[in-house]
Amino acid sequence: MFAPISAIFGLFVFSATLPNGIRLVELPAGGDSVEIVAGYTSGGLTRFASTPAAKSLLVDAYAAGGMIDLVNELDRTALRLTVPKWALPMVAERLPDFFQDVPKDEKPHPLSTDFREKVEEEIRSALLGSNVTASGYATGDAFVLISAPIPNSLRDALAGIAKRDATNTPDVQINRLPAERTLRFKPELPTGAVIFASPVPSVYYKEWYLVLFLDRVIHRSLPRTLKTTLPLTVRPYYYRIELSIPAGQFPEPAEEDLLQEIQRLQFTPANPRDLLAARQETLAYMDSKDVREWFASHDISDRREEGARWLQSMTPDDLRGAARDLLIMNHVIATWAPKPRQTAVAVEDLRTAAASTSSSGKGGSPLAEARDFTGYPKLRFPAHTDAILSTPLPERLTSGVSLVASNINGVFVSGGALTRMDHDPTEEDVKSFQKHRSDRILVLTPVSSIDRARQLWSAFKGSSNGEIGVPKGKVSSGDLPALFILEVMLQLRVIQAGWWRDAEVRIDAGEGSALQIHADDEKRAQVLDWIKAIASEPMPDDSFVWAREVAIHRFDSVRADLQALSWERDPQGAIQDLQTISLKHVQDVARIYF
């Protein structure tokens, strides 16, 4: 009935633990890129990516055209970097410093003022007692996962790091008597909620996998739309079910119904079809890439295989017992009603606002971390061949729709949004755009799908009475490539300043031909100061050439947006080759438009 374990978990994973405790794991290779996950099996490391070594690692990954992501989980804090294969030596060279250079003054999370976070803290306290503090940056918690052969030089350099023990100790856990606890909160949000939370053991125990299986059954059996959470963890935690309460309703009836539905699972066998589908979903989750990485990070991949064997052997009686245990354990019910709508009048003194505006903005931001970099790293990239940045001109179909080969499937509506799709457009997708005039539509598709897209969109019937698209933004089509290089130069400075999670500079076709700066007021002011500095101050030629090559590496991330914006202003206009763009052109764009 089910796939054998060897088929489900047949992917080869090699792992080794160095004398200082750092774990090296070689994951299966895939495609033209390499994924690196580097961090610690400790949660809540707030200053994890703030060190100079971490910033240098992030700059290198960004400069190579890679993707950067933060893994912030209950039992893991790590960076996930996806870079081209040619960049692996450059990024791997930074990893030893990343683990050597750790924050000396890790601080606990500040007390949150967010209502939901405070509710969650009350639930955690009721079920688990005091929080478990981060165990620090012990080398025994450190790990590196690489989807490529691990270089010997990296192995030797990591082995040379002195062993560090944990500096913090877990808080003492409170042993609570089994009892139901009900938390009633005052309405603070437009939408209310009922939360049911019940303790579960760690992934070392069969009961955790039983609750995982039951969770899939709950989603298939209960008639309500629920939000559930069961984190992967090596410590006891809790399983959480949340039911939203819309405005105008009360949580008490929903709470009663939810408890009755869970109680029903104790006595009513699951539908065989739902049971089969739930088991398959659970096994697929256990075999997912993120789950395999998590177990490998903790060096307990054998637990994952054992869990799969448990899942395949579980019976309906086991599930009924798990539903019973959820209710008889030391569970918590938390509720709050939707906040009633209130009409309020706000009075603002315009004189105060004007004075505040006039007194700020000039002279740059006082933020200590935002150093005003005058240049960029002069490092040499490893030997590689950059892809030819050719962007063909769009063709006009008989229907009036324009079609162009790109690196995504998407549809751009002039004056509107760029809709990205993870599949080739279907007839149903096409119908959703029929309210627009055909001459407002640009279809983007990979070369391999262009014949199918041409046939599909040639029969498109748009609205002849639809609105005429009005382009947004003030940057001309000829200046868009230089604007992209300016974006890259600014984003590099954002990363160097340690703001990569708090600020973003990007081009978005849906927002028009402009530079989108997403940051708080102080950081935004600093970014604008950087733009003025780029416009007015000289930059060494080698620094600009390096920054321009970074833009070439990252071109695919903005290709569709540039194609859409260029077509919107000039249907027959070509995107200038980035190699031919000069520093003066970038400075002119910075001076004219900002």
N, C-alpha and C positions, 0 to 999 in steps of 0.2 A: 504493500500500500504506500509506503514512504521510501524515499531515496535512502540508500545505505549511508551510514555515517562517513565512510571513506569518500563518497561522491560529494557530500555536502561540505566537508572540511578537507578537501583534497589539495588545497593550495599550500605550497611549501613555504614555510617560514623558518629562517635560521636566526638563532639568538645566542648571545654570549654575555656573560657578566664579567666585567673587568675587576681586578683586585680591589679597586676603590669603591666598587658597588655600582658603577654606571652600567646600564644595560644597553647593549647594541642589538638591534633587531633588523634583519634584512627581509623586507617584504617583497612580494612578487612584483616584478617590473611591469609597467604598462605604458604603451604609447611612446610619444616623443618627449615626455616630460618625466621628471623625478619628483616624488613627494617626500618631504622631510618633516617629521614631527619630532620636535625637541623640547623637552621640559622636565617637569617633576610630577611624581604621583602624590602631589599635595594640592589641595584646593585653597583658594583665597589668597594667593600670592599677589598682593595688590601692586607691588613695584617690580614685578617680574620682568617687564620689558623696558625698564627705564634706564638701564646701565648703558654706558658708551658702547660696550661690546654688543649688546642687543640691538642698539640703533644701527651700528655698522652692519650687522647681519641683515637687518631689515632693508637697509639701503641697497646692499648687494642683490638681495632677492628682487626688489623692485626694479633695480637698474637692468637686471637680466630679462625683464618682462614677466616676472613671476607673479603669483597670487599670494597674498599674505592673509592669514587668518589667526585669530586667537582662540585657543581651546581653553575654556573657563568652566570646568565641571566640578562636581562635588569632590572628586578624588584626583583631579588632574589640572595642572596649569601648564600650557605648552603653546608653542608657535607651530603652525602648520604652513609650510612653504612649498609651493609647487613651482618648479623652475625648469627651463629647458635642460636637456641632458648635458649640453656643452657647459652649462654654468655650475655643474655639481662640484668640480674642483675649487672654484672660487668661493662658493657658499660653505663647503665642507671645511675650508681653511679657517673660517670664522667660528666654527662651532666650539673648538676648545676654549677660546677666550670667552665665549658666551657662558660656558659652565664655570669658568674660572672667576669671572668678574660678576659677583652676585651682590645684591643690595645688602648693606650692612645694618640698615635700620628699617626692616620690614615693619609696616604699621598695620594694625587691625583695621577692618572696614569701619568707616565712621557710622555712627548711628543713623539709620535711614529715617527720613520723614515721609517716605512714600507709604500710603495706606496699605497697599497690598503686601509690601515687604514687611511691614509691622505685623500684619495678620499672620504671615508665614512664620515669622519669628515666634509668635505666640504658640503656633502649632508645634514647631520644633521643640520649644521649651517644654510643652505639655507632654510630648511623646518621648523625647530623648534627654531631657534635662539640659544642662549647660552645653553650649556649643563646643565642638572640638576645634582647637586652634590649629593653625597651619604648622606643619612640622619643620618649616624652614627649608633651607636649600641643601639638605644632606645629599652627598653623592650617592648614597644608597637608594635615594628616591629618583635620581636622574635617569633619563632614558633618551635614546636616539633611535628613531625608526626611519629607515631609508628604503625606498623602492628601487634599489640598485645595489650592485656589489659595494660593500663598505670599503673605502680606500684604506690600505694599511697605514698610511700616514695619519689618517684621522684616528684610527684605533690606537696607534702609539701615542699620539698627542693627548687623547682623552685619558689613557692609562697613566700619563705623567701628572695628572692633577692630584693634588694631595687629598686624602680622604677627609670628608667633613661629616661630622655627626649632626643629628638633629639638635637644634638649640631650644626649641619649644617642646613642652610636654602636653599631651592631651589633658583637657579638664576631666575631673572625676565625674563619671556618669552617675546619675541618680536612679536608683532602683525604685520604680513606682509600682504601687499595688495595681492589679488589673481593675480598671474602672472606666466607665464612659465619662468623658468630659465634653461639655457643651459650651461653646464660646459665642456669645451674642454681641455683635459690634454695631455701633451706631451707623446709620447710612452716611457714606462719604462719597460714593460713586454713582453715576447715572444708572449703572446696571448692578443689581444685587447678585448674590451667589450663595450656594450651599456647598460646603467643602466637607468631604468625608475622608479622614486620614487614619490609616491603621499601620502599626509597625510591621516591618518585615526584616528578615535577617540579611546577611550579605550574600554575594554571589557564590560563596563557598558552600551554601546549603541548598538542598533540593526545594525547600519551601519558596525560595526566591523565584525559581523557574516555574513553580506551580502558580504563583501570583502573576507572573508574566503571561502564562497561558490563559489564566482566568481573565486577565485584562482584555485579551482579544475576544474571548467569549462574551464578556460584558458589552463590548462595543457592538457585537452582532445581535445580542439578545435583548438589551434594554431599548425601549422605544424612544428614549430621549437622546439628545445630542450632548455628549459628555466630553470633558477634557480630563484626561488621566495622565499621571506621571509616575514612573517607576525607574528611578535613576540606577545606573550601574554603580555599584559601590562595594568596597571591601570592608565597610563598617555597617552595622545595623542602621537602618534608616526607616522610611515609611512610604507606603503606597497612598496615592492621593487621587481622589475623584472630585471633580468640580462640575456643578450644574449652574448655569447662568439664570438669573431671574430678571426678566425684562421690566421696564418701567410700568407701574400700575399694578404689579403683582406682589405677593408676599412670600417670604421664604418658607414659612411653616408647612403649607401643603406640599411644596416641592420636596422638602426634607422628608416628610412622612412617606411620600411616594418612592423616593430614592431608597430609603431603608427597606421598604416592602419589596422592591425589585431585587435588592441584594439578598434578602431573606428567601425570596422565591427560588433563587439559584441553589439554595440548600436542598430543596425538595423536588424541583422539576428538572428532569434530565435535559441537557442541551440537545437541540436538534442535531441529528447526525451530520447533516450537511454543514451546519454552522461549526460543529466541532471539528470536522475535517479541515474546513477553510481556516479556522482559527489556529489549528496546529501547524498548518503549512505557513501561515503568516508568521507565527512565532519562530519557526525554524529558519525562515528567510531572514528575519531580523537578526537571529544569532549568527547568521552567515554573512551579514552585511559588512561592508568595508570598515565603517566606524567602530562597530562592535569588535571585530577582529583586532583592530588597532588598539582598542582600550585594553583588551585582555593581554595583548603582547606588551603593552606599556608596563603592565604590572607583573609581567613574567609569569602569567598563570593561564597560558593558552590551553593547558590540559583541562582546566576547569570548564572552559567553553565546550570542549568536546564531551566532557562528562555531563554537562547540562543538556546537550542535545540528546544524549542517550536517555536521560531522565524524561525529557519532553516526549520522546517517541513512545515511552512506556506508560505514560500517564493515562488514567481511566476517568470516565465520568464521575465515579465515586470520589476520586482524588479531588476533582474540581468542586464537588459539592462540599467536601471537607474544607477546602480552602475558603469557600464563601462563608462557611460557618465560622472559621477562625478569624476572618476579617471583623466579624461582628462581636465575638466574645473577647477579642484582644483589647488592650488598653487603647481603644480608638478615641478620636476627637472629631466632633462635629462643630464646624464654625459657620456662622451665617451672618449676613447683613442684608437689609432691604435696599431697594433702589432709593437713591436720594431724591426727595420731591423737588420738582422744578420750582425755582424761585426767581422772581423778577427783581432785578436790582439796577440801580442807576449809578454809574461811576462818574465822578467829577475829576477832571484833570486840569491842573493849573498850567496853561500853555506857556506862561512866562518862565516857569521852572524848567519845563522841558526844553525851551529854547536856550536857556542859560546853560543847561547841562550839555546840549549839543555843541554849543560854541566853545565850551571849555575842554572838550575831549577831541580826540582824533588827531590833533597836530602833535608832532614831536615823537610819534611812535608809541607803541604799547610798552608799559613798564614791566610786563611779565618777565620774570627772571629766566625762564627756560627758553624763551624765544630769541635765541641769538641771531644776529643779523649776519648770516653767512655771506661772504663776498665771492666765494668760488665753490667748486664741487670737487669731489675726489678725483685725483688724476691716475686712478688705477687702470691697469690694462686688462681688458676682458680676455678670457681664455680664447684660444683659436676657435673660430666658428664662422659660419656663413649665414649672413642675414638674408631672409626671404626677400624676393623682389617685390617692392611695394607698388604693384600695378593695380589700378582701380579703373575698370572699364567704364565707358559711358553708358548710361541707361538707354534702353530702347523703348520706343513708344508702341504699345500694342494697338490693335484695331479697336479695342474697347475704350481706348484713351488712357488706360492705366500704364504707368512706366514700370519697367522691370530691369533689375541690375544684379549681376553676380556679386555676392558678398561672402562673409564668413559666418552669417547667421541666417535663420529664417525669421523674417519680420515684415511688418507692414507699417509704413510711415504715412500719416495723413498730414498734408501741409497745413501749418498753423496749429497742429494738434500733437498727438502723442506718437511715439515709435513703440509699437507693440511687438515684443520679442516672443518667439514661439520655440518650444523644444521639440517640434515635429514639423514635417512638411504640411503646409496649409491644406485643409480639406474644403469640401464644398460648404460645410457648415461654417467654417472660418470665413470664407468669402462672403457668405450671406450677412455676416455681422457688420460688414463695411458698406452695405448697399445704401445706407442713408447718406453717404458722401458722394460728391461728384467724382467721376472717374479720373479727371485730370488733377485731382488733389492727392492721388494715391501713388506711392512708390513701393513696389514689392521687392524685398531683398531676399535672396536665396543662394545657397551654395551652388557652385558650377554643376555638381552632380545632379541637382534637382531642377535645373533651370528649364529643361524641356517640359517637364511635368507642370511647372509653374506657368510657363508660357501658354500651354493648352488650357489650364484652369482659368487664368485671369483674362484670356482673350474673350471669353464668353461673359465677362462681368457686366452687369447692368446696374450702374449707379443711379443716383437721383439727379435728374436734370435741374431740379429746383433747389438743390442743396446749397449750403453756404459756400462762398468763395474763400479759400484759405488765405489768411493774412500772415505772412512770416513774422515770427517774433525774434527780437534781438537786433543788434545794430552792427555786428561784425560782418564784413563783406565776405563773399565766398572765397576770394583770393587771399584773404588774411586768415582763414580758418586753420590751415596747416601750421602757420606760425603761432596761432593761439594755442594749438595743441602742444607745441614745444614749450610755450610759456607755462601751460598747465603742469607739464612734467617737471619743469624747473621748480615750480612752487611746491608741488607734492613732495619732491625730494627734501625741500627745506622743512616741510611739515614733519616728515619722518625723522629728520635730524634733530628737530626740536623736541621729539618725544610725543608728538600730538597725533600720531597716526590713527588712534581710536577716537579722537575728539574733534578732528577737523578733516575736511575733505575738499579738494579742488578738482572739478571735473567739467567736462563738456557733455551736455545732455540734449539730444535733438528735440525731445519733448518740451524743453524749456526755452528753445530758440538758440540763436547764434550768440552766445554769451558764455562767460565763465561763471559756473555755479560755485559759490564759496559757502560751504555748510560748516558753520562754527559759531561759537558764542561771540558776543560783541567784541571782547578783547582780542581774541585770536583772529577774528575777521579783520580788525584794525591792523594787526601785525602783518597779515597776508597782503593787505593793500599797501602797507609800507614796503614790503618786499617787492611788489610790482613796481612801485615808484623807483626803488633802488635799481632794479634791473633796467628800467627805462633810461636812467640818467648816469649810472656808473659803468665804467669800463669793466670788461670781464676778459680774463686771459683766453686766448684762442683755444688752447687745449682743453680748458674747462668747458667751453661752449660745445666744442666738438664731442666731448664725452657726453654732455647732457643731450645733445642731438641724437647720438647713438642710442641712448636710453629711450628716447621717444620712438626711434625705429623699432626697438625691441618691444615696445608697448603699443605699437600701432593697431594691432588686432583688437585691443580692448576698446578702441574708439572708432574703428573703421566704419561701422554701420552709422554711427552718429554723424561723422564727417560726410559720408555719402548722402545721407538724407538732407542735411543742411545745405550742402553744395547744390544738390538737385533742386531744392526748393527755391533757390535764388537764381540758378542758371542751369536749366535742364541739360544743356550740352557742355557744361563746364567741367574741366578735369581737375582732380586734386593734385596739387604740385608735389613733386617728389621731395620728401623731407631732406634728402641729402643736399638739395640745392638751396635750402633756406638759410639765410645769413643771420648773424647776430643782429645786424642793423634792422632787418625785417622784424625780428622778435621785439627789439626795443621800440620800434615804431608802433607796433601793435600795443605794447604796454603803455606807451605815452598817449596814443590817440583815443583808446577806448576806456581808459581808467583815470 
